[in-house]
């Protein structure tokens, strides 16, 4: 004789579904009505959402709304709000930007944001640079540190391919011109010049070699030449290092760092703001004073021309 199991649970009055595990039977308890109604409402809402919004790829939705469109509208509104300041910066010559403190502050903040996007990869987040990439916080500048010079460097680049107006300089590789011993003598002299070593017989021999091969660019005193992008060798600030190994590499093989020209990648206002930001980092130099206006009267007779002096002056300028 077999035991007959009831089809209904006596305690709850609910039917069993016929499943049993270790003496425990499963009840066919219906879902609560509130849960069923909520589920149905969610299904209806989802169906309406798919129709109203672009839930399906390559569709616009009945309402025509999209997150991309909302972003575009937000950016458009922000651009309109910033337009007066950007137009003012665009209309102000870079040399006169500092004369308007409020406008200068706006330019610096805009440049700070642009620097984080375009420049930190080489110059670092704090603009302190690294080997081969200059520190923009100090007061050592190859091509000049006033805001106009910085603007020119950013606009046209340094040895940048594709820019005919890029700043350009080329140090020769002296391994093809000097012997190894002579290169070491020049290294010794440069280290003495920069205050790292005391004079030696080798450095004194290097002084003559420096005067013959290097002074035309770096100057007889080694203080450099901004017109040629020749660095100052006396201040202890080095782009590639001032130790013997780095100096030997620089003199023997030369360096050829490249900074891209941003004129084709950034708009003119952004480049102005970048120049303002870099100039504000602490090492920016004051702009040169504008030339004094001429006071000659219209009735004054022109001075006599000294042809000999004019010829000499032209020769000096061309050299």
ZIKALIN-V560993 format. One record per pair of residues at least 6 apart in sequence whose C-alpha atoms are under 8 Angstrom apart, sorted by the first residue. I is the first residue (numbers start at 1). J is the second residue. Records with the same first field share a line. If there is no record, write none. Layout:
I=J + J
This chain:
7=15 + 16
8=14 + 15 + 16
9=15 + 16 + 27
14=27 + 28 + 29
15=27 + 28 + 29
16=25 + 26 + 27 + 28
17=25 + 26 + 27 + 28
18=25 + 26
19=25 + 26
20=26
49=55
50=56 + 61
51=61 + 62
52=61 + 62 + 63 + 64
53=60 + 61 + 62 + 63 + 64 + 65 + 66
54=60 + 61 + 64 + 65 + 66
55=61
60=66
85=103 + 106
86=269
88=103
89=97 + 103 + 107 + 269 + 272
90=268 + 269 + 272
94=147 + 148 + 151 + 272
95=147 + 148 + 287
97=103 + 104
98=104
104=276
107=272 + 273 + 274 + 276 + 277
108=273 + 274 + 276 + 277 + 280
109=273 + 277
110=270 + 273 + 274 + 277
111=270 + 271 + 272 + 273 + 274 + 275 + 276 + 277 + 278
112=273 + 274 + 277
114=270 + 274
115=274
116=125
120=126 + 127
122=129 + 130 + 133
123=129 + 130 + 133 + 134 + 135 + 136
124=130
127=135 + 136 + 137
128=134 + 135 + 136 + 137
129=135 + 136
130=239
131=239 + 240 + 241
132=239 + 240 + 257
133=239
134=239
136=278 + 281 + 283
137=278 + 281 + 282 + 283
138=282 + 283
139=145 + 282 + 283 + 284 + 285
140=237 + 283
141=226 + 231
142=225 + 226 + 229 + 230 + 231 + 232
143=149 + 153 + 226 + 227 + 228 + 229
144=150 + 226
145=279 + 283 + 284 + 285 + 286
146=279 + 284 + 285 + 286 + 287 + 288
147=275 + 276 + 279 + 284 + 285 + 286 + 287
148=275 + 287
150=275 + 278 + 279
151=271 + 272 + 274 + 275
153=166 + 167 + 261
154=260 + 261 + 262 + 263 + 271 + 274 + 275
155=261 + 262 + 263 + 271
156=163 + 165 + 166 + 167 + 260 + 261 + 262 + 263
157=163 + 166 + 167 + 258 + 259 + 260 + 261 + 262
158=166 + 167 + 168 + 257 + 258 + 259 + 260 + 261
159=166 + 167 + 168 + 169 + 256 + 257 + 258 + 259 + 260
160=166 + 167 + 258 + 259 + 260 + 261
161=260
163=261
166=261
167=229
168=228 + 229
169=228 + 229 + 230
170=255 + 256
171=254 + 255 + 256
172=251 + 253 + 254
173=250 + 251 + 252 + 253 + 254
174=183 + 251 + 252 + 253 + 254
175=183 + 251 + 252 + 253
176=252
182=206 + 209
183=206 + 248 + 251 + 252
184=202 + 206 + 248
185=202 + 203 + 204 + 205 + 206
186=203 + 205 + 206 + 207 + 209 + 210
187=203 + 206 + 244 + 247 + 248 + 251
188=197 + 200 + 202 + 203 + 206 + 244
189=199 + 202 + 203 + 204 + 205 + 206 + 207 + 210
190=203 + 233 + 234
191=197 + 242
192=198 + 199 + 203
193=222 + 233 + 234
194=233 + 234 + 235 + 236
195=234 + 236
211=220
215=221 + 222
217=224 + 225 + 228 + 230
218=224 + 225 + 230 + 231 + 232 + 233
219=225
222=232 + 233 + 234
223=231 + 232 + 233 + 234
224=230 + 231 + 232 + 233
225=231 + 232
236=242
240=246 + 247 + 250
241=247
262=271
263=271
278=284
279=285
